[in-house]
Each structure stands twice: as structure tokens, then as C-alpha cells.
Amino acid sequence: MKSRWLVFLLALMGCASAVVPVARADFRPALARIELDRGQVPPGEAIRATYTFRSNGPSQSDMVVFVHVVRPDGQRIGADFAPQRSTMEWPADRFVQEGPQPIGVPAGSPPGKYRVLVGMVPTTPGPRVEMANPDRHQGDREYLAGEFEVLRAAAKSEAKPVTFELLPVDPARLVKAPPPEPPGPPLELAGEVLKVAMDSRRPVVLGYEHRPSGSKFPGTDGRGVLMINGNRVRWQR
């Protein structure tokens, strides 16, 4: 809060342009790199992913990074997260690194190649962001970032990191966001149909279970979107 007041005062003094970046109505970042801590994972475990974006400047409102992992049967796993460095603070002509963030693979997931699709959406109602990765566009403003393999249950995975380079990254212009906060003790909220596990320290959904069927799914981080029977439930700080 103090920093925002400082920026306001500096703006009145006519020197804010030298201190803070100017928000862009044409916010159009590009995904430059995704690093996975391993390229294979058995069902019931998670991969940790680090994302590097090329920034053309700050956005006018906070954004969420949505991560949709497409299974071989077409079903999707969500791994959305809120950037640790707000997109409203992203510098121009820089690369912003976020993560590592988990991609959980539910128990019982079928084996095969899983495609990772990435995009951005405002925390307030609004359209998805058009990213500067036209060659990776998969439709509806989501972009192919990479892939990993889910093994059969009880199979041994190879702990070998995998990197997908979408664009050249200049290390001299790389800005690393703070690492994600560790989750607090889980808090469970249960009804007849849905049981939700939340982080007790902040409004983050850790996972949810459809009680009649017993199906369990990973949650969404920060200001992500949770889909329940086609309805969007948005969790905000």
C-alpha cells in the first residue's frame, strides 16, 4: 500500500515514468520457455514446471496463467496459477520467470503423452489474452508449451529434466519472480456433492473431490478458475 502511495506522489511530481513502467492496453506477452523437472511421471504424482515469459510491459489488470494439460483421451487437467510477480508490474523488454509451479496428475490417469497448453486471462471478467506465439496457437487463445509422458501405474519414471525453448531468452534481461509460497495446513469444506480442500493461510484451492463418484482432482492456485459442472468459480486474493 505504501509503495502505491509513493508511485502516486511521484506521478504528481512528474517523475513516475522513471520509476514505474507504464501499463499497456496492448499487453501481449509471449511464452518463451517451459522447464519441467522431469519428462515422465506416474499417476498420482506431480511435475514441477517453470515458465519464462517475454514481456512487452505491464498489464492494466492482474492476470492469471491458465495451464490446461490435455490427456490422450481429450480430457483436461487444470494447473492454473497466479504469477508471484503481478503482471501489472512486469517490465517492458524483459523476460519474467515464474515457478516452479506444480502440475498434478490424478491417480488413475491413463498412460500416454500429455500436452501442456498455456494462456492468460484477467482476474476480472474479460477475454483471454492474445499472446505473441502465433505458431503455437491451438485455438481460443491457448498455446502449446510442451508435453510430458504419464506412465502406467507402478512404473518407474526417469527423473530427467526437460526444457522446451519456444523463443530465445536473453539471460541478461531475465527477471525471476519470488518462489511460490509453501501451502499452509489444509482446510476442508464438505457438502453432499463436493468436498474442497483449501489452503488455510490464503484462498487457494488445493484439490476437490466429487463425493458421489469419489473422483479427485487437483485444485487451482491463487486467482485461478475452478470448473464445477461447467460453472466457473473464481478464487481471488
C-alpha distance (Angstrom), angle and dihedral (degrees) to the residues before:
residue distance angle dihedral
M1 . . .
K2 3.80 . .
S3 3.80 91.2 .
R4 3.82 90.9 53.8
W5 3.81 91.0 52.1
L6 3.82 88.9 48.8
V7 3.81 91.1 52.7
F8 3.82 90.0 49.2
L9 3.79 92.1 51.7
L10 3.80 91.8 46.8
A11 3.80 89.6 51.2
L12 3.79 89.4 54.6
M13 3.79 88.5 51.6
G14 3.81 91.2 52.2
C15 3.79 97.0 -117.7
A16 3.79 103.5 94.7
S17 3.80 92.4 103.9
A18 3.79 89.8 70.2
V19 3.81 92.7 50.6
V20 3.80 108.7 38.5
P21 3.81 131.7 31.3
V22 3.79 119.1 -111.4
A23 3.81 114.7 -109.9
R24 3.80 113.1 -115.0
A25 3.79 125.6 -138.2
D26 3.84 86.0 -161.0
F27 3.82 94.2 56.1
R28 3.80 102.7 169.8
P29 3.79 114.8 161.2
A30 3.79 124.6 176.5
L31 3.77 129.5 -140.9
A32 3.80 104.7 -121.3
R33 3.79 103.9 173.2
I34 3.78 143.1 1.9
E35 3.80 121.4 -163.8
L36 3.82 121.1 -164.6
D37 3.78 119.7 -163.9
R38 3.82 87.6 -137.7
G39 3.76 137.1 5.1
Q40 3.80 96.5 -142.0
V41 3.79 130.7 51.9
P42 3.81 135.1 170.1
P43 3.82 119.7 -129.8
G44 3.79 114.4 -82.5
E45 3.80 94.9 35.2
A46 3.80 135.3 89.7
I47 3.78 139.5 -123.4
R48 3.81 120.0 -143.7
A49 3.80 114.2 -135.3
T50 3.81 129.9 -165.7
Y51 3.81 117.0 -159.9
T52 3.81 126.6 -158.0
F53 3.80 118.4 -164.4
R54 3.78 129.8 -169.5
S55 3.79 106.9 -132.8
N56 3.80 128.4 -151.8
G57 3.80 91.5 -172.2
P58 3.80 140.3 -62.6
S59 3.78 124.6 -40.7
Q60 3.79 123.0 -121.5
S61 3.82 91.7 -123.4
D62 3.78 135.9 21.7
M63 3.80 116.5 -81.0
V64 3.78 134.2 -153.0
V65 3.79 121.7 -145.3
F66 3.79 108.1 -133.3
V67 3.78 116.9 -155.9
H68 3.80 117.3 -166.7
V69 3.78 116.7 -174.1
V70 3.82 111.4 -159.9
R71 3.79 115.8 -148.4
P72 3.83 122.3 -147.9
D73 3.83 88.9 -100.8
G74 3.82 91.6 54.1
Q75 3.80 96.8 -107.2
R76 3.78 116.8 129.9
I77 3.79 137.5 -130.7
G78 3.80 118.2 -155.1
A79 3.81 123.5 -138.2
D80 3.82 101.8 163.7
F81 3.80 120.1 163.4
A82 3.79 140.9 -179.5
P83 3.82 112.0 -121.0
Q84 3.80 112.5 -108.6
R85 3.80 86.9 -138.2
S86 3.80 105.5 53.3
T87 3.79 113.0 -119.8
M88 3.82 85.9 -128.7
E89 3.82 85.7 69.8
W90 3.79 99.2 44.6
P91 3.81 110.8 127.7
A92 3.79 122.7 -129.4
D93 3.80 120.8 -105.3
R94 3.80 92.5 13.6
F95 3.79 138.7 110.0
V96 3.81 116.6 -120.2
Q97 3.80 118.6 -156.2
E98 3.81 118.8 -155.5
G99 3.79 127.9 -174.2
P100 2.86 157.1 -44.1
Q101 3.81 89.8 -113.2
P102 3.82 124.3 175.6
I103 3.78 125.5 -111.8
G104 3.78 105.4 -163.7
V105 3.80 120.1 -153.9
P106 3.82 109.9 -155.5
A107 3.78 119.9 -129.6
G108 3.78 111.1 -95.4
S109 3.81 94.6 33.5
P110 3.82 111.9 149.1
P111 3.82 119.3 -109.1
G112 3.78 121.4 -106.4
K113 3.80 143.0 74.4
Y114 3.81 116.7 -29.6
R115 3.81 118.3 -159.5
V116 3.82 119.1 -144.5
L117 3.81 114.8 -142.0
V118 3.81 119.6 -171.4
G119 3.78 134.6 -170.5
M120 3.80 143.6 140.3
V121 3.79 134.2 -111.2
P122 3.83 131.4 178.3
T123 3.80 118.8 -104.3
T124 3.80 86.7 -128.9
P125 3.83 119.9 59.8
G126 3.78 109.8 -71.8
P127 3.82 144.7 111.9
R128 3.77 125.2 -69.5
V129 3.79 116.7 -90.7
E130 3.78 118.7 -101.5
M131 3.80 104.2 -127.8
A132 3.80 126.1 -153.6
N133 3.82 93.4 -112.1
P134 3.82 103.0 97.0
D135 3.81 92.5 158.4
R136 3.81 89.7 57.9
H137 3.80 97.8 45.9
Q138 3.81 112.8 129.5
G139 3.80 98.2 178.5
D140 3.82 132.7 -81.1
R141 3.81 90.4 47.7
E142 3.80 97.2 -67.1
Y143 3.79 120.6 129.9
L144 3.79 133.9 -150.0
A145 3.81 108.3 -116.5
G146 3.81 103.2 169.1
E147 3.76 143.8 -65.5
F148 3.78 143.6 -112.2
E149 3.79 136.8 -165.7
V150 3.79 126.3 -111.1
L151 3.77 111.1 -152.6
R152 3.76 129.3 -148.7
A153 3.78 116.0 -85.0
A154 3.82 113.7 -76.3
A155 3.82 92.1 12.5
K156 3.80 116.9 135.3
S157 3.79 115.4 -112.0
E158 3.79 126.4 -146.6
A159 3.82 110.8 -120.5
K160 3.79 94.2 -142.0
P161 3.84 119.8 137.9
V162 3.80 118.3 -125.9
T163 3.82 126.5 -156.1
F164 3.80 127.1 -165.3
E165 3.81 112.9 -160.6
L166 3.79 110.1 -158.5
L167 3.82 97.0 164.3
P168 3.83 134.6 7.5
V169 3.81 111.8 -87.9
D170 3.81 120.2 -149.8
P171 3.85 107.1 -146.1
A172 3.81 90.4 -156.5
R173 3.81 89.4 62.3
L174 3.81 96.8 42.8
V175 3.82 118.4 122.5
K176 3.80 115.6 -167.9
A177 3.79 117.9 -150.8
P178 3.82 118.5 -139.9
P179 3.82 113.0 -86.4
P180 3.81 116.1 -95.7
E181 3.79 116.3 -87.8
P182 3.81 115.1 -104.5
P183 3.82 111.6 -109.4
G184 3.79 120.9 -103.1
P185 3.82 125.1 -130.4
P186 3.81 110.5 -53.5
L187 3.80 120.0 -103.4
E188 3.80 116.2 -156.2
L189 3.81 124.2 -150.0
A190 3.80 113.2 -173.0
G191 3.78 135.6 -174.6
E192 3.77 133.9 165.7
V193 3.81 93.7 -80.0
L194 3.79 108.7 20.2
K195 3.79 135.3 38.7
V196 3.81 116.0 -167.9
A197 3.82 125.6 -166.5
M198 3.80 112.7 -154.6
D199 3.77 135.8 -177.9
S200 3.81 105.9 -103.4
R201 3.83 92.1 -147.0
R202 3.81 98.6 53.6
P203 3.83 136.9 7.0
V204 3.79 97.6 -89.4
V205 3.80 122.5 136.3
L206 3.80 109.0 -134.0
G207 3.78 95.9 -177.0
Y208 3.77 144.4 -38.0
E209 3.79 137.5 -143.2
H210 3.78 130.6 -150.5
R211 3.78 97.2 -138.3
P212 3.84 101.2 -158.5
S213 3.81 92.0 55.6
G214 3.81 98.9 27.3
S215 3.82 90.4 -129.8
K216 3.81 113.5 154.6
F217 3.80 126.6 -158.7
P218 3.81 135.5 -177.9
G219 3.79 116.8 -105.7
T220 3.77 132.4 -126.9
D221 3.77 125.9 -101.8
G222 3.80 128.9 -122.2
R223 3.77 112.5 -33.1
G224 3.79 95.9 -1.5
V225 3.78 128.2 132.5
L226 3.80 124.7 -105.8
M227 3.80 117.0 -155.7
I228 3.82 115.7 -145.7
N229 3.84 116.1 175.9
G230 3.80 89.3 -28.3
N231 3.82 93.9 -50.1
R232 3.80 119.8 121.6
V233 3.81 114.1 -131.2
R234 3.79 110.3 -173.5
W235 3.80 120.8 -156.1
Q236 3.80 113.9 -157.2
R237 3.79 133.7 -178.2
